Amino acid sequence: MRSRILPALALLGLAGCALEHGNSPPERSSAAVRSPHGPLDSAGAPLHAVFDQRQEMVAPGVARVIVSMVLRGAERDAARAAMEVAADDARRDTAVAAIRVLGFLPPTPGHGDRGGPGLVPFAYLEWIPAGGWGEVTARTARAVHHTEVVFVEDLTAHPGMRGNGRREGPQ
């Protein structure tokens, strides 16, 4: 368990650092900025906004997608729903074989004073085949996938715990 927690924290930490310092991963951006979409609150404001979507081709016709979004508020059910909407949007592309949605909260006072956006990692969602993110191939692309949502708070508060996410069957 512990061996999976450290990479997850590193992933979210590096993503947050890259965003804060304006660096972008070496992957190809397919939609650099998108309009807010998805669920709306009672006042009609979006509950999240996708600000980056990157696609990496791992084989001919097989891609992995990373979606980065800002969540409005730290309510877990709303965050999970927003990340699921973003994953569903990405899943519409038939070449997509794995999806990772990184959910960030807006900056807290004093976080991001170095000129970057200062987004705070909150959770991530993965829709991946059994072999995992790093094992996506043309052969595993159409295999059974599972979805897992992991909240950063669970990783830091309970080092031995995998997260308060859930796994779902075939999608």
SERO-4910 file (N, C-alpha, C, O; in steps of 0.05 Angstrom, whole numbers):
BEGIN
 pado doro    nc1    nc2    nc3   cac1   cac2   cac3    cc1    cc2    cc3    oc1    oc2    oc3
  Met    A     16    -24      0      0      0      0     17     25      0     12     44    -15
  Arg    A     37     25     17     54     49     20     68     55     -6     73     79    -12
  Ser    A     75     35    -21     89     39    -47     71     54    -67     82     66    -85
  Arg    A     45     53    -64     27     67    -83     20     95    -73     12    112    -89
  Ile    A     23    100    -47     17    126    -36     37    147    -45     30    169    -53
  Leu    A     63    140    -42     84    159    -49     82    168    -78     84    192    -83
  Pro    A     79    150    -98     76    160   -125     51    177   -129     52    196   -145
  Ala    A     30    171   -115      5    187   -118     10    216   -107      2    235   -120
  Leu    A     23    218    -84     29    244    -74     49    259    -92     46    283    -96
  Ala    A     69    244   -102     88    257   -120     74    267   -145     80    289   -155
  Leu    A     56    251   -156     41    259   -180     26    285   -176     29    303   -192
  Leu    A     11    286   -155     -4    311   -149     14    334   -142      9    357   -150
  Gly    A     35    329   -128     54    350   -121     68    361   -145     70    386   -148
  Leu    A     77    344   -163     90    353   -187     71    368   -205     78    388   -218
  Ala    A     47    358   -207     27    372   -224     22    400   -213     20    419   -228
  Gly    A     19    402   -187     15    428   -175     38    447   -178     35    470   -184
  Cys    A     63    436   -175     87    452   -179     89    461   -208     96    484   -213
  Ala    A     84    443   -226     86    451   -255     66    473   -261     72    491   -276
  Leu    A     42    471   -250     22    492   -255     30    518   -242     27    540   -254
  Glu    A     41    517   -218     48    541   -203     71    555   -217     72    580   -216
  His    A     89    541   -229    112    553   -241    109    556   -271    128    565   -285
  Gly    A     86    550   -282     80    554   -310     93    533   -328     93    536   -352
  Asn    A    103    512   -317    115    490   -333     93    472   -342     73    468   -329
  Ser    A     97    460   -365     77    440   -375     91    414   -380    114    415   -389
  Pro    A     78    392   -375     90    366   -380     96    363   -410     86    378   -426
  Pro    A    113    343   -417    121    340   -445    100    329   -463    105    324   -487
  Glu    A     76    325   -453     55    313   -469     43    334   -487     46    358   -482
  Arg    A     30    325   -508     17    343   -528    -10    353   -517    -25    337   -507
  Ser    A    -14    378   -519    -40    390   -510    -60    389   -532    -55    399   -554
  Ser    A    -83    377   -527   -104    375   -547   -124    397   -544   -138    405   -563
  Ala    A   -127    408   -520   -146    429   -515   -136    445   -491   -142    438   -468
  Ala    A   -120    465   -497   -106    479   -475   -125    492   -455   -120    490   -431
  Val    A   -146    504   -464   -164    517   -446   -193    511   -456   -199    514   -479
  Arg    A   -210    503   -437   -237    498   -445   -256    515   -428   -248    523   -406
  Ser    A   -279    519   -438   -299    535   -423   -309    518   -400   -309    494   -401
  Pro    A   -318    531   -378   -330    517   -357   -354    501   -367   -369    511   -384
  His    A   -358    477   -357   -381    461   -366   -388    442   -343   -374    441   -323
  Gly    A   -409    427   -347   -417    407   -328   -437    418   -308   -452    437   -314
  Pro    A   -438    406   -284   -459    413   -265   -457    442   -256   -436    454   -255
  Leu    A   -481    453   -251   -483    481   -242   -494    482   -214   -509    464   -207
  Asp    A   -487    502   -199   -499    505   -173   -526    519   -175   -535    524   -198
  Ser    A   -539    524   -153   -566    536   -153   -566    564   -166   -587    573   -175
  Ala    A   -543    578   -166   -542    604   -178   -534    603   -208   -532    624   -221
  Gly    A   -530    579   -218   -522    576   -246   -493    578   -252   -485    579   -275
  Ala    A   -476    578   -231   -447    579   -235   -436    551   -237   -446    533   -223
  Pro    A   -416    547   -254   -404    520   -257   -391    511   -231   -379    527   -216
  Leu    A   -393    485   -225   -380    473   -202   -351    466   -207   -336    460   -188
  His    A   -343    468   -232   -315    463   -239   -309    475   -266   -327    482   -281
  Ala    A   -283    478   -272   -275    488   -297   -250    472   -306   -230    471   -292
  Val    A   -251    460   -330   -228    446   -341   -210    468   -352   -218    484   -368
  Phe    A   -184    468   -344   -166    488   -355   -144    475   -372   -129    490   -385
  Asp    A   -141    449   -372   -121    437   -389   -129    408   -394   -139    394   -377
  Gln    A   -124    399   -419   -128    371   -426   -105    363   -444   -101    375   -466
  Arg    A    -90    343   -436    -67    334   -451    -71    305   -460    -81    289   -444
  Gln    A    -63    300   -484    -66    273   -495    -39    262   -503    -23    276   -516
  Glu    A    -33    238   -495     -8    224   -502    -15    199   -518    -29    182   -507
  Met    A     -5    197   -542     -9    173   -558     11    152   -549     35    157   -549
  Val    A      2    128   -540     19    107   -531     23     85   -552     41     69   -550
  Ala    A      5     85   -571      7     66   -594    -11     78   -615    -27     96   -610
  Pro    A     -9     69   -640    -26     79   -661    -56     76   -653    -65     53   -649
  Gly    A    -70     98   -651    -99     97   -645   -105     92   -615   -128     88   -608
  Val    A    -84     94   -597    -88     89   -569    -76    112   -553    -52    118   -557
  Ala    A    -92    125   -537    -82    149   -522    -89    148   -493   -108    135   -484
  Arg    A    -73    162   -477    -79    168   -449    -84    198   -447    -72    214   -461
  Val    A   -103    206   -430   -111    234   -428   -108    242   -399   -116    228   -380
  Ile    A    -97    266   -395    -96    278   -368   -112    304   -370   -106    322   -386
  Val    A   -133    306   -353   -150    329   -352   -144    343   -325   -145    330   -304
  Ser    A   -139    369   -326   -135    385   -302   -158    404   -299   -167    417   -318
  Met    A   -169    405   -274   -192    422   -270   -191    435   -242   -179    425   -224
  Val    A   -204    458   -241   -208    472   -215   -236    466   -205   -255    469   -219
  Leu    A   -237    456   -180   -262    450   -167   -270    473   -150   -253    486   -137
  Arg    A   -295    479   -149   -305    501   -132   -315    489   -106   -338    479   -106
  Gly    A   -300    490    -86   -308    479    -60   -296    452    -55   -289    438    -74
  Ala    A   -294    444    -30   -281    420    -22   -300    398    -14   -293    381      3
  Glu    A   -324    398    -24   -344    377    -18   -338    353    -35   -337    355    -60
  Arg    A   -333    331    -23   -324    306    -37   -343    296    -58   -335    290    -80
  Asp    A   -369    295    -52   -388    285    -72   -389    302    -96   -390    292   -119
  Ala    A   -388    329    -93   -389    347   -115   -363    345   -131   -364    346   -156
  Ala    A   -340    342   -117   -315    339   -131   -314    314   -148   -306    314   -171
  Arg    A   -323    292   -136   -324    266   -150   -342    268   -175   -335    259   -196
  Ala    A   -365    281   -171   -384    283   -194   -371    300   -216   -374    293   -240
  Ala    A   -358    322   -209   -346    339   -229   -323    324   -244   -321    327   -268
  Met    A   -307    309   -229   -286    294   -242   -297    272   -260   -285    266   -281
  Glu    A   -319    260   -252   -331    239   -269   -342    251   -295   -341    239   -316
  Val    A   -353    275   -293   -363    289   -318   -339    294   -337   -342    289   -361
  Ala    A   -317    303   -326   -293    308   -343   -283    282   -355   -275    282   -378
  Ala    A   -283    261   -339   -274    235   -350   -293    225   -372   -284    214   -392
  Asp    A   -319    228   -367   -339    220   -388   -335    236   -414   -337    225   -436
  Asp    A   -329    262   -411   -324    278   -435   -300    267   -450   -300    265   -475
  Ala    A   -278    261   -436   -254    251   -449   -258    223   -461   -247    216   -481
  Arg    A   -275    207   -448   -280    180   -456   -295    178   -483   -296    158   -496
  Arg    A   -307    200   -492   -322    201   -517   -303    196   -541   -312    187   -562
  Asp    A   -277    203   -537   -258    198   -558   -251    168   -558   -241    158   -538
  Thr    A   -257    154   -579   -253    125   -580   -224    116   -578   -218     93   -573
  Ala    A   -205    134   -582   -177    128   -580   -167    127   -551   -146    117   -545
  Val    A   -183    139   -533   -175    141   -505   -177    115   -491   -198    102   -490
  Ala    A   -154    106   -479   -153     80   -466   -148     83   -436   -150     64   -421
  Ala    A   -142    107   -427   -137    113   -398   -141    143   -394   -134    159   -410
  Ile    A   -153    149   -371   -158    177   -364   -149    182   -336   -154    166   -318
  Arg    A   -137    205   -332   -129    214   -305   -140    243   -303   -133    260   -319
  Val    A   -157    248   -283   -168    274   -278   -156    285   -252   -159    272   -231
  Leu    A   -142    307   -254   -130    320   -231   -148    343   -222   -153    361   -237
  Gly    A   -158    341   -197   -176    361   -186   -161    379   -167   -149    370   -148
  Phe    A   -162    406   -172   -149    425   -155   -169    444   -143   -190    450   -155
  Leu    A   -163    454   -119   -179    475   -107   -166    502   -113   -142    503   -118
  Pro    A   -181    524   -113   -170    550   -117   -149    556    -95   -150    543    -74
  Pro    A   -131    575   -100   -110    580    -80   -121    590    -54   -141    604    -52
  Thr    A   -107    582    -33   -113    593     -6    -96    618     -3    -76    621    -16
  Pro    A   -103    635     16    -88    660     20    -58    653     25    -52    636     43
  Gly    A    -40    665     11    -12    661     14      0    639     -3     24    636     -5
  His    A    -17    622    -15     -8    600    -32     -8    610    -60    -29    615    -72
  Gly    A     15    612    -72     17    622   -100     26    650   -101     22    664   -121
  Asp    A     39    660    -80     49    687    -80     72    691    -99     81    714   -103
  Arg    A     82    669   -111    105    671   -129     97    677   -157    113    673   -176
  Gly    A     72    685   -161     63    693   -188     48    671   -203     36    677   -223
  Gly    A     48    646   -194     34    625   -207      5    624   -197     -2    639   -179
  Pro    A    -11    605   -207    -39    604   -199    -42    594   -171    -63    599   -158
  Gly    A    -23    579   -160    -24    569   -132    -46    550   -127    -57    549   -105
  Leu    A    -54    534   -147    -75    514   -143    -67    493   -123    -43    485   -121
  Val    A    -86    483   -107    -81    464    -86    -91    437    -95   -115    434   -100
  Pro    A    -74    416    -97    -84    389   -104   -104    380    -84   -101    382    -60
  Phe    A   -127    369    -94   -148    359    -77   -154    330    -81   -157    315    -61
  Ala    A   -156    321   -106   -163    293   -111   -155    286   -140   -149    303   -156
  Tyr    A   -154    260   -145   -151    251   -173   -169    227   -178   -175    212   -160
  Leu    A   -177    225   -203   -193    203   -213   -177    189   -234   -164    202   -251
  Glu    A   -177    162   -234   -164    147   -255   -184    127   -267   -198    114   -252
  Trp    A   -186    126   -293   -201    106   -307   -180     91   -324   -170    101   -344
  Ile    A   -173     67   -314   -150     52   -326   -156     23   -329   -174     12   -315
  Pro    A   -142      9   -347   -145    -20   -349   -130    -33   -325   -116    -20   -310
  Ala    A   -133    -59   -322   -122    -74   -300    -92    -70   -296    -83    -69   -273
  Gly    A    -77    -67   -317    -48    -64   -314    -40    -37   -304    -17    -34   -294
  Gly    A    -57    -17   -305    -51      9   -294    -44     29   -316    -42     22   -339
  Trp    A    -39     54   -308    -33     76   -325     -8     70   -343     -9     76   -367
  Gly    A     12     60   -332     37     55   -346     36     31   -365     55     27   -380
  Glu    A     15     15   -363     13     -9   -379     -8     -7   -401    -17    -28   -411
  Val    A    -16     17   -409    -35     20   -430    -22     14   -457     -2     26   -465
  Thr    A    -33     -6   -471    -23    -14   -497    -47    -18   -515    -70    -17   -506
  Ala    A    -42    -24   -540    -64    -30   -558    -80    -55   -549   -104    -56   -552
  Arg    A    -66    -74   -536    -79    -98   -526    -96    -93   -502   -117   -105   -499
  Thr    A    -87    -75   -484   -102    -70   -459   -123    -48   -462   -140    -44   -445
  Ala    A   -122    -34   -485   -139    -11   -489   -169    -18   -487   -185     -2   -477
  Arg    A   -177    -41   -496   -205    -49   -495   -211    -69   -474   -233    -81   -473
  Ala    A   -192    -73   -455   -197    -92   -433   -215    -79   -412   -223    -56   -415
  Val    A   -222    -94   -392   -238    -84   -370   -223    -61   -356   -200    -63   -350
  His    A   -237    -39   -351   -226    -16   -338   -239    -13   -310   -261    -23   -306
  His    A   -226      1   -292   -239      8   -267   -233     38   -262   -215     50   -272
  Thr    A   -251     49   -245   -249     77   -238   -243     79   -208   -255     65   -192
  Glu    A   -224     96   -201   -218    101   -173   -214    130   -168   -202    144   -184
  Val    A   -226    140   -147   -223    168   -139   -207    168   -112   -215    154    -93
  Val    A   -186    183   -111   -169    185    -87   -167    214    -79   -161    231    -95
  Phe    A   -172    219    -53   -170    246    -43   -143    249    -28   -135    232    -13
  Val    A   -130    271    -33   -103    276    -22   -104    275      8    -86    265     21
  Glu    A   -125    286     20   -128    286     49   -126    258     61   -115    254     82
  Asp    A   -138    239     47   -137    211     57   -108    200     55   -100    185     73
  Leu    A    -94    208     35    -66    198     32    -48    209     54    -31    195     64
  Thr    A    -52    235     61    -35    247     81    -43    241    109    -26    240    127
  Ala    A    -69    238    114    -79    233    141    -76    204    150    -73    198    173
  His    A    -77    186    131    -76    157    136    -56    144    117    -64    133     97
  Pro    A    -30    145    124     -9    136    105    -13    107     96     -5    100     74
  Gly    A    -25     90    112    -29     62    104    -54     58     88    -59     35     79
  Met    A    -70     79     85    -96     76     71    -94     84     42    -80    104     36
  Arg    A   -106     70     25   -105     75     -4   -121     99    -12   -114    112    -32
  Gly    A   -142    106      2   -158    129     -5   -187    122      0   -194     99      6
  Asn    A   -204    142     -2   -232    138      3   -246    137    -24   -270    144    -26
  Gly    A   -232    128    -44   -244    126    -71   -261    101    -74   -264     85    -55
  Arg    A   -271     97    -98   -286     73   -102   -277     61   -128   -267     75   -146
  Arg    A   -280     35   -131   -274     21   -156   -300     12   -168   -318      3   -154
  Glu    A   -301     15   -194   -325      7   -208   -317    -15   -228   -294    -17   -235
  Gly    A   -336    -30   -236   -332    -51   -256   -327    -40   -284   -320    -17   -287
  Pro    A   -332    -57   -303   -327    -49   -331   -342    -24   -339   -364    -19   -329
  Gln    A   -329     -7   -355   -341     18   -363   -341     20   -393   -350     40   -404
***
